Every structure is written in C-alpha cells, then in structure tokens.
Amino acid sequence: MVISPQLRQTCRALVQRMAVANGLPLEALAPLETALLARLRCAPARADLAQEGEAIGGVRVVLSGWASRYKLLANGRRHLLGFLLPGDICDSYLPWLAQMDHSIGTLTDVIYAELRREDAERLIAEHPAIGRALWVQTLMDIGAEREWTVSLGQRVAFQRLAHLLLNVHLRLRGAGLASGNRCDFQATQVDIGDATGLSPVHVNRTLQELRAAGLITLSHRQLEIRSVPDLRAAALLPPSYPTGAAPHL
C-alpha cells in the first residue's frame, strides 16, 4: 500500500503525543513509527477487526476512518465502549493480554496499522521506552474511561453529548485533522445512542438542543464547535480535562 502524506502525518502525530506525554525525545519512539507504517491494512465499513474472545494478534492503530470498541449483550444489543479515531491505538495494553475482552469494529472504511504480537513484544524488549509509552497511554485511556463512566452515571443527555462532541473535536485536532473548530464527524445517531445509552430519538432531540443553544453545528458529517469554553462548561468537565488532544473514549 502506498503511504500517503496524511497517513504519515497521523502516525507521526500519535508518536509525538506519546513522546510528549512521557517526556521523551521523538527519536526514542521512532522505531514504533517505522514498525507501524510497515504494516498497513484496509477494512470496509461495518466490519470487525477483532471479536471478543479471540486470541490477541497484536496492536492496531487507526490511521484513517472511524472505528469503535464495543460489546454485545446476549440479546444482541450493542454498547459502544468508545470511538477510535485516526491516531488512536486500539488498546495499547493488548500485548499483555491473552484474548480480546471486547470487539473492535469499523464505522467507516478504515486504514490501520497492525503490529503483530511478536513484533510488539520484540520492540518493547529492545526499546523499553516504547513499552513505557504504551503503558502510560493505557493509563491515560483508563482515565478517559473513568470520565466517561461519570457521564453515563451522572451527566444528563445534554451534558453527555456535549462531552462526547468536545472529546472528538479535541482528539481530531490533536491528530492534525481539524480545521479551527471544524472537524469530520462520522458517527450516526444510532452509533451515538449506542455510546451514550440514549435512543436515536433522544439523541436527535438533544443535538437539536445543542444547536439551539448556539454550541454546535452538525450537518453533512461536519461538526463545528461554536465555542469550546461554552461547550466545555455545558459538559461539566473538570479543570483538569485536557484542552489539547484528549485521551479517547
């Protein structure tokens, strides 16, 4: 596969964020960037990259398109555990587990890097800084999941969607994929409902409320945050919540 400048930029942005988070020079994580770009894969929309219960084959990084982590209940209902956007690692802790405890599915056509388990283990053994960076990324992702648990338990629908939309925008901006306060938004209202525990009708109504409040515009899969501070306040986010590239949820 031809590696486009956009794919290189997205991969580089990920490595740069990891280097900054760990106080490392970019060169310390360069072998990870090289390894990821050497193993690019494509997947169509609404396909599984991995299913719950499967043996873990390695680490995947989304470089183009949208995916999600999800679990299915016995009655077939789906809950999205989080959106996976360009520059996101599909669970940085996977090298330490034996099998998947959730599924990973695409929402759009996706290009991703797949680092085989044996290659990940070798990189970590040869470059301890990479192992540390992956572990720190895991801790950051767990922190984001705790914040999202608060959303599901204590934020009302208006606040919950404000949090989700702001998080998506900050992450895409951190990957160099936002133009000012505008970014792509590829999730459907069904996807949003499955992530927030709301019905599609409730999601639609809440998005209309956010528009009416002058906080967002969302049309033709384009999201614009009209005021980041106001949307942040509407989401009841703490002062410690990142203002740059937020961890993913």
N, C-alpha and C positions, 0 to 999 in steps of 0.2 A: 504493500500500500504506500502511495506517495504521502509523505508527511508534509502537510500544508503549514504555512506560517502560523495560522490560527491554532493548530494543534500544538505546535511547538510553544507558542505563547502561553497557552493554557497550562501545559505541563510545567513550563518554567515558573509561572505564577504560583503553582502549587508548591514547588520546591523552594521558591523564595519565601513563601509564608512559613513553611516548616523551618527553614533556616532562621528566620527572624524569631519565631516562637521559641527556638532552642538556643538563641544566641550564638549561632554557628555561621562561619563563612559559607557562601554559596558553594564553594568548591568541595566542602565536606559532604554535600548531598548530590554532587554531580553524577556519581555512579548510579544513583537511583533514577535520575532523569534519563540517562543513557539507556538503562535497562527497560524502562517503561516505553520509550519511543521505539525500541527494537521489537516490541510485540503488540502491534495494534490489531484490533479486531472490530468487526461491524456486527450490529444486531438490528433487526427491524423493530418497529414499534409494537408494543404489547407482546413482547417475548420475554421468557425467563432467561436470565444469565446464570442463575443458580436457584435451586429449590431447597426448602427446609429439609434437613435430614441427609442431604448429600455430603459426601466427603469433600472437604475443602481443598480445592485445587491450587489456590494461590490468592494473590491480591489483585483487585481490579481498580482501575482509576477511570472515571468518566472524563472524556476529553471533548465530546460534542454530543448534544442532545440531553434529554432528561430521563432519569430512571428513578426507582424508588426501592426502599426496603419495605417488605410487607409480610403479614401473617394472615393465614386463612383460618377461620373458625370451622368447626365440624359441620356447621350448616351452610358453609360456602361463603359467608360474609367475609369481606376483606377489610383489614385495617392497615393503612399506610403508616409505617413507623417513621418515615422521613423521606423527603425528596433528595435525590442525588443529582447534582448539577455539574456542569463542566468544571473540572478541577477538584472534584470530590473523590476521596478514597472510599471504595465500597467496603468499609470496616477495616481499619488499619490493624486491628488485633487478630485478624484471621490466621496469620501464621502460627498462632499459639493454640488454636482450637482444632479438634478432630473433624467436626462436622458442622454444617450450617444450622443455626438455630432460628433462621428466618429465610425468606426468599428474597431474591433481587430480580426485579422485572423492569423492562423498559417502558416508558410512557410515549416516547417518540423514537425515531431512528437514532441509533447511538453508535458513536465510535468510542472505543475504550481500549485502554492498555491492560494487558493481563500478564502479571508477573507470576510465573509458576512457583509453586510452593518451594521446590528445591532451590530455585534461583533466589527467592526471597530469603530463605534460610542462609544461603551462601553469602548474600550481600550483607545480611545482619552480622554474620560471623566475621566477615572480612572488614566491615566498616561499622564498628559499634555505634558511631554517631547516627547512622541510619536507623538502627534498632531503637535507639533512644528517641529519635524524632518520631518514629511511628508510634511509640508508646505514649509520648506527650500528645500526639494527635488523638489517640484513643481517649485519653483523659479529657481533652477538650470536647470531644464528641459526647462523652458521658455527661459532661456539664451541660451541654446543649440539650440533651435528652431530659435532664432534670428540670430545666427551664420549661421544656415542652410539657412535662408531666404537670407542672404548675398550671399551665394553660388549660389542659384538659380538665383539671380538677377545680380550678378557681376562677379562670377568666370566662366571662360571658362571650357569646359568639362574636360580638363586635370587637372585643379586645383580642380574642383568639385569632381572628383573621387579620387584624392589624399586625399582630406579632408575626404571623406566617409571611405576609407580604413584605414586611420590612426585612425579615431574615433573608428571603430570596433575593431581594434587591442588593443587600449588602454583600452577599456571597458572590453574586454575578459581578458586582463592581470590583470585588477583590480579585476576581479572575480576569479582569480587563474586558468584561463582556457587557458593561452598562455604559450608556452614553448620558452623562449627567445623572438625572433622576429617572431615566427611562431604561427599561430592560425588557427582554423577552419574558413571557410568562406562558409556559406550555401546558400547565395542568388544566384539566377540565374541571367543571364544577362538581362532577362525581368524584374525581380524584381529591379535590379539596375537602369534600364531605367525608371521604374515607380517611383523610388525615386528621380532621378536626372533630370527628364524631357528630357531624351535623348532616341533615338530609340535604339533597341538592336544592330543594325549595328554600330551605333555611339559608343555605349558602348564597343563593341568588338574592334573597331579601337583604342579607347582611352586606353583600357587596354594594347593593343599591344605597344602603345607609352610609357606607364609607364614601361613596361618590357624592351623595347629598351633603355630607359634612365637609366636602372640599378637600378630603385627604388623599384621594387617589383618582386616577382614571384607568380603566382597564377595558380595552377594546381591541379586537383582531389580534389577540395574543400578545399585546403590548401593554406593559404596566408602567405607569408614571406615578411616582410618589410626589405629591404636590408640596408636602412639607415633611421632611424627615423628622425634625423635632416634634411636630404635632402628632405624626403617626406613632412615634416612639412613646409619647405621653399617652396616646389612646390605647396602646398595648400594655400599659402599666409595667413597662420594663424598668429594671433597676439601673442605677447609675453605672454599675459595673458591666452592663451589657455592652459588647463591642460596638464601636462606631465604624470600624473598618470592615474587614472580611470576617463576618460572624461564622462561628462553627455551625455545621449543618444540622438540621433537624428533619 
